[in-house]
Amino acid sequence: MRTYLDCYPCFLRQTLATLRLTTGDEAEQKRIMGLVMAALPSLPLELTPPEISQTVYGIIARETGVADPYRELKYQSNREALLALPALMQQINHAPDRLRSAAALAINGNLIDFGVRHDGFQAAKELSCQQSNTFARDDFSLFQKQLAATSTLLYIGDNAGEIVADKIFITIMKELHPHLKIVFAVRESPIINDVTLDDARQVGMSEVARVISSGSHAPALLLEEMNSEMADWFAAASLVIAKGQGNYESLNHCDRSLFFLLQCKCQVVAEDLGVPAGSTIFAYHNPK
């Protein structure tokens, strides 16, 4: 998905929020904001929002010397979500349709996104709120049918905290399909609160899936950055799940079929999907 001028205020808001995590010096914040504002006009709108975000956060890291400003927030999000894990599993296990409820929980977890919200909310609270099994774009029945015939599934992760909900969804899939092989892909390096190998280790994702690095340094999977292992899995997996809005923005025109699971947190993305902002999405992408 291309970038729109409507995206620019979001880039600047994210820049300021991130700078406030790294320095309390307003003059320094203003200086780096100026560098970001100077860079944005030179970036073509044909780039995806995650590609432009990669440049923005690169400037922030270079100028502040802080490679992972969200490190502590990610750790806290994972910890809070893990504390909620037993209650969430109990909730799912008492649901009439465990797989659909686990999918809804995983999508609800996509609200844990510090690129969108910086209001100090708690991961456990976001995950524990009442789940709605209603999706504005609802291809769940098609997913369920394909899952039953699938041997390998590639799950492209999104955010810290949210990864605990992903683990629950994967656990239920594995319980229903014991022979299913699942690979969970994370970012190559820290950016915003996107999942990395450290986050996967903290929540024990390797208990239910093989964890790999995608090779991508952006807040999404960029196909041109995929390492060889990720490229092999992206091409060969019978089924692919791409979590989150960033992965939708980077992959919605890719040439392979996959399922997008996300909370639609942006009016631009909402218009692209043809749904109201705030919608819950379980959508099948088939380029054929």
Beta strands, then each sheet from edge to edge (+ up, - down):
strand 1: 137-138
strand 2: 152-156
strand 3: 181-186
strand 4: 210-213
strand 5: 239-243
strand 6: 258-263
strand 7: 280-285
sheet 1: 1+ 7+ 6- 5- 2- 3- 4-
end
